[in-house]
Amino acid sequence: MIHNVKAFCRETGYPLSMIRRMCRTGELPYLRNGRVMLVDADVCKRILAQRASEHHKLDTGNGGKLSWKAELETLK
């Protein structure tokens, strides 16, 4: 379903500045209609969920706690 960015943020609770930044940087697909940014809510939710899972990988070797060492290695 197509929403403007403000409505999408109101519906999902994501920060407006974060979603606008992700659109501008190309992380989220959007269309511009004049000054309004339009996003497909389903596509954005899928991308945001994927992004969250990538940023919150758990290392099962240490009791399910976040492994900062493993996270730093993924950044190299």
Buried (B, 14 or more C-beta within 10 A) or exposed (E): EBBBBEBBBEEEEBEEEEBBEBBEEEBBEBEEEEEEBBBBBEBBBEBBEEEEEEEEEEBEEEEEEEBEEEEEEEEE
